[in-house]
């Protein structure tokens, strides 16, 4: 293989989209051609830079509310459909109604197997959205678990499991108090890339141990489980797979006997 | 799949059954962020992107019966990109810009000097700027590949082109970016 043929294949080679024969030929050429190897390295750096440096534009909450409202309107039986409002304050009230109150057709049709779980998931998602919308993500902002844990100590009658997972790419950024299902809950806030993760934790008695199947509510993924008398609800717009591995990591320290 | 929709008819006339609603919220709605991210990079305008995403979701609802349940992300992103390209064509017919031509759109060589710092790493701002100056088809392929992690096959589904075209758009887009960054694409003698 000559240099030109190799260079023409750098892009699919790095994407792992070349057929095995062509891929082997490129590899063989690179072993014997330092200047092509250097050029490939530039390609690799460019890819890394794009992934690292480009902003990932998450949907703003107001847009999320509008889309959810449109979807719900399409499912309404009475045929009533609210016209898109134009004034910003009307958007705002629509957003509040859809997101915070929820309910209606949406709830009935997306309710998972366990009715109570569905209700809590809805509350957890509302809590997550509220924390993003109200600009009230944390009461105590610290990446240090040894600061966050004592902060809760004076405010809750239980001690939530607080671990920083910065090493795995999920830094703890703080905590706050929240209230779910009639319980005071510790809300722990983590970040992964640009995605916020809220974990709501409170103690339960006589609950089934284990992890429930993941749910999706209003475009957010929700995972919950109960271990060692603590129930936790993990909510984020992070993709389901990564969120599941985070939830597993979160539960590991206190799930083990 | 390019459906022209007048803004005033932008309401989903089609009703979703409860089963469809559940499937829609499980298979399509979770990709709202991906939809918005793509629209932002294609249109490069915050408000137009939000409008395009909302319109795309209305189309998605209306045409949900065409969803075969295989890949909600690619299905939704195809509608989003079509909505965005319709918007771009509207913009162009307003007077500025030229139609995309893969052969004509070559890098602006020498337009910018080397933007590589001493350590040889690529400067953040130049990468963002470089990407925004690429032809929209190249930008689309790069965003779907690098930010969404889609395979060539999935990108082909979204863009509605053969896989070979995806391969060449990515290769050309990257080459142009590297040239614009002055980051030494090895030239042939």
Interface residues (C-beta under 8 A of the other chain):
Chain A: X3 X4 X7 X8 X10 X11 X12 X15 X17 X35 X36 X38 X39 X42 X43 X45 X46 X47 X49 X50 X51 X53 X54 X55 X56 X57 X58 X59 X60 X63 X64 X66 X67 X68 X70 X71 X73 X74 X75 X76 X77 X79 X81 X83 X84 X105 X106 X108 X109 X110 X216 X217 X218 X219 X221 X237 X239 X240
Chain B: X10 X11 X12 X14 X15 X16 X17 X18 X19 X20 X21 X22 X24 X25 X26 X29 X30 X32 X33 X35 X36 X37 X40 X41 X49 X50 X53 X54 X57 X58 X61 X121 X122 X124 X127 X128 X131 X142 X143 X145 X146 X147 X151 X152 X167 X170 X171 X174 X175 X177 X178 X181 X183 X184 X185 X186 X188
